[in-house]
């Protein structure tokens, strides 16, 4: 059962990583077909999250396995909400891309969004490495999250400058918030994984 959970968890993680990178690309290039595909793909993420939750809950209800294995199931259940929310955030960005928001953005905001997308993709890769290693410090991820926060502040200033039409500015402000929240959830995931790894060590 743990292997089945791990396989689905890895699949979800890969889909979310693909979604955040693809949504940024679609937003900046105006590729609405990719954006629509990513919006539809979020349903697959939600389905997989539900499957993992049911498997983990079933494992805990059976009261079988070692203490470390039960702790892993609990840790998985605690990480699922952040994982699912990041899938939703990528989907929200893809929806704006599908509506053609990228073509109406100012040159400066496009540069900022491009960088936010790069940092989001990097933070997701680093989070995956923490989860796989189960012992790495999340400090590097927190540094990347700080960069996303700074970029969000800069983008907010650009949005407020009046360089874009008000409806565009409102939508772009939301997009900036989505990237900022993506970083927050990545940090939560890394901290939960490090905490669960420590707990398993203590149990051993």
N, C-alpha and C positions, 0 to 999 in steps of 0.2 A: 504493500500500500504506500509506503514512504517513497518508493521509487516512482510510482504512478503520480503521486503528488509533486515530486521534484520535477518530473518531465513536464507536467502541465504548468508548473510555476515558471520554469525556464521558457516555455512557449509564450506565456503571458508577458514575461519580461522582454522577450525579443520583439513581440508585437508592439508593445508600448514604445520601445526604442525606435522601431521602424516608423511608428506613427508621428513621434515628435520631430524626427528628421524630415520625414516626408511632408508633414504639414508646413514646416518652415520653407522647404523647397517650393511647395505648391503656392504658398502665399507670395513669395518673391518672384516667381516665374509666371504666375497667373495660370498654372496648369490646373484647370478645374476638374479634369477627369481623375487625376491622382487624388485631389482633395475629396471628391465624392467617394472614391474607393476607400479612403481612410475613414470617412464618416461611417460607411457601412461596416468596415472592419471592426469598429468599436463594439459591435454586437457580439462578435466572436470573443473579444476580450471579456465582456461581461459574462458570457456563457461559461468560459473557462474558469473565471473567478468563482462562479457559483459551484462548479464541479469540484474545485479544490476545497472550497468551504465545506461541502457535504462530505467529502472523503475524510477531511481532518476531524470534523465533528463526529463522524462515525467511528474513527479510530479512537478518539477520546472516550466515547460512550462505551466502547468494548472493554475498556480498562486493561487492555493487553499491551505488551511491549515494556521496554525499560523506562526508567524515569527520564533518561535523556531523550528517548524517542517521544515520550509524551510532551516534554518541554519543547521539542521541535515542532510538534503539531500545534501547540499553543502559540508559539512564535509565528508560525505560518498564518494562523488565523488573525493575529494582530497586525501582520504586514499587509494582508489582502486589501483592507480599505485604502491605504496609501497607494498601492499598486493600481487599484481600480480607478481611483481619482485621477492619477496621472494619465491613464488611458482616456478618461473623460476630458481632461484639459487639452490633450493633443487633438482630440476630436473637435473640441470647441474652436481651436485654431484652424483646423481643416475646414470647418463650416464657413469661417470668414473668408478663407482662400477661395472656396467654391463660389462665394458671392462676388468675387473680384476685388476684394479690398486692397490687395497689393498694388494694383494699378493706380490707386488714388492716394497712396502714401507719399509723403515728402521724401526727397533723397536722403536727408539725415535720418529720418525714422526708418527707412529701409536698411541703412547701414547698421542701426542699432538693433533692429529685429534680426538681421543676419547674424550678428554677434551673439544675441541672446539664444538663437537657435543652436549655434556652435557650442555655447557653454552648456545648454540644456542637454545636448547629445553627449558631451563629455562627462557631465555629472552623472548621467544615466549609466554610462560605461563604467565609471568609477564605482558607482553603487553596486553594479553587478559584480565587480571584483571583490568588494567587501563581503557581499553575500556568499560568494563562492569560497572565499578564504575563511570566513567565519571568525576572523580574529584581527583583521586589519583595522587600524584607527580610522574613524570617519573624518578626521581633521581636514584632509584634502578636499573632501566633499563639502564641508562647511565653508572652506575658502572659496570654492566655486559658487556656492550659494550666495556668499557675500558679493561676489562679482555680479551675479544676476540681480541682486537687490540694487546695486549701484547703477546698473544698466536700466533697471526699471525706473529709478528716480530720474535719470537723464532723459529717458523716453517720455516720462510724464511732463517734464519741462518742455520738451519739443511739442507734445500734444497741446500744451497750454499756450504755445507761442502764437497761435492763430495762423500757422502756415498751411493748415488744411481745413476743408469744410467741416462744420460742426459734426454732422453725422459720421464722417470718417474719423474725426478725432475721438469721438465717443467709442466707436468700435475698436480703434487702435489702443485706446486706454485699457479696454477689456483684454485685448490680446497680450499687452504687456503684463497685466495682472496674472494671466494664465501661465506665462513663463515663470513669473516670480513664485507662484504657488507650486509649480512643477519642481522647482528647486527645494522648496520647503518639504515637500513630501519625500523627495529623494533623501534628504537628511534624516527624516523620521525613519525611513526604511533602514538606512545604514545604522542608526543608533539602536533600533530594535534588534537588528541582527547581531551587533556586537554584544548587546545585553543578553541575548539568548545564548550566545556562545559562552559568555562568562558563567551564566547560570548552569549550563551543561557541564562545564569544567568543575564547578563547585559540587555538582551532584556526583560526578565521578570520584 
